[in-house]
Amino acid sequence: MDGPSPFPWPRRRGRIETITFPLKKRVMPAIKMSMEEFQTGNEECNGICLACHEIQYGGCEPDARRYKCESCGARKVYGLEEALLMGRLDIEEDDEDERGDE
């Protein structure tokens, strides 16, 4: 096949050479929360803003997406369960020493 290739990568006689493209999205760190805070917040319908990391108390279903933040005004408030499924919420485990179990 002579002439320009319709593919965005170079092609040579049936063999495709790979070209790596830089990622456009940056990976954001997860917001840390204890299991007790998560359960209480989920029961009280709290959400979390992924922009400013503020908790929005009440009025946010567990599967909420892109609600308006009361603190910063960004439409990045997600329900706690939704943020957990997205990988943006990290549940910390309690140490056995802190609970006093031996």
C-alpha positions as CSV (number, residue, x, y, z in Angstrom):
1,M,0.0,0.0,0.0
2,D,1.7,3.1,-1.2
3,G,0.7,6.6,0.0
4,P,-0.5,8.0,3.3
5,S,-1.8,5.6,5.9
6,P,-5.4,6.1,7.2
7,F,-4.1,5.0,10.6
8,P,-2.7,7.4,13.2
9,W,0.3,5.2,13.7
10,P,3.0,4.1,11.3
11,R,2.4,0.9,9.3
12,R,5.0,-1.2,7.6
13,R,4.1,-4.3,5.5
14,G,1.5,-5.7,7.9
15,R,3.5,-4.9,11.0
16,I,2.1,-2.2,13.3
17,E,4.6,-0.2,15.3
18,T,3.2,1.1,18.6
19,I,3.3,4.7,19.6
20,T,2.6,5.6,23.2
21,F,0.5,8.7,23.9
22,P,0.7,10.6,27.2
23,L,-2.3,10.3,29.4
24,K,-4.5,13.4,29.5
25,K,-6.1,12.7,32.9
26,R,-4.1,12.9,36.0
27,V,-4.8,10.4,38.8
28,M,-6.2,12.1,41.8
29,P,-5.4,10.8,45.3
30,A,-8.2,9.1,47.1
31,I,-9.9,10.8,50.1
32,K,-9.4,8.8,53.2
33,M,-12.2,7.9,55.6
34,S,-12.8,5.4,58.4
35,M,-15.4,2.7,58.0
36,E,-17.4,4.2,60.9
37,E,-17.4,7.7,59.2
38,F,-18.4,6.0,55.9
39,Q,-21.4,4.1,57.4
40,T,-22.6,7.1,59.4
41,G,-22.3,9.4,56.4
42,N,-24.0,7.0,54.1
43,E,-27.0,6.7,56.5
44,E,-27.2,10.5,56.8
45,C,-27.1,10.9,53.0
46,N,-23.8,12.9,53.0
47,G,-21.8,13.5,49.9
48,I,-18.2,14.5,49.3
49,C,-16.8,17.2,46.9
50,L,-14.0,15.8,44.8
51,A,-12.7,19.3,44.1
52,C,-12.3,20.7,47.6
53,H,-12.7,17.5,49.7
54,E,-15.4,19.0,51.8
55,I,-18.3,16.9,53.1
56,Q,-21.8,18.0,52.2
57,Y,-24.1,17.0,55.0
58,G,-27.5,15.7,54.0
59,G,-29.4,15.8,50.7
60,C,-27.1,13.6,48.8
61,E,-28.1,10.1,47.7
62,P,-25.5,7.4,47.8
63,D,-25.4,7.2,44.0
64,A,-25.4,11.0,43.5
65,R,-23.2,12.5,40.8
66,R,-22.1,16.1,40.0
67,Y,-24.2,17.9,42.6
68,K,-23.2,21.5,43.3
69,C,-20.8,22.0,46.3
70,E,-21.9,24.3,49.0
71,S,-18.3,25.3,49.8
72,C,-16.6,25.8,46.4
73,G,-19.5,25.9,44.0
74,A,-18.1,23.2,41.7
75,R,-20.4,20.4,40.4
76,K,-18.2,17.7,41.8
77,V,-20.2,16.4,44.8
78,Y,-20.7,12.6,44.7
79,G,-22.5,10.3,47.1
80,L,-20.2,8.3,49.4
81,E,-21.0,5.0,47.7
82,E,-20.5,6.5,44.2
83,A,-17.1,8.0,45.2
84,L,-16.1,4.6,46.7
85,L,-17.0,2.8,43.4
86,M,-15.1,5.4,41.4
87,G,-11.9,4.7,43.5
88,R,-11.8,8.3,44.9
89,L,-12.7,7.2,48.4
90,D,-10.4,5.0,50.5
91,I,-11.7,3.3,53.6
92,E,-9.1,2.9,56.2
93,E,-9.2,-0.2,58.4
94,D,-9.1,0.2,62.2
95,D,-6.0,-1.2,63.9
96,E,-6.7,-3.9,66.5
97,D,-4.6,-2.0,69.0
98,E,-6.9,1.0,68.8
99,R,-10.0,-1.1,69.5
100,G,-8.4,-2.7,72.5
101,D,-9.0,-6.3,71.2
102,E,-6.3,-8.7,72.1
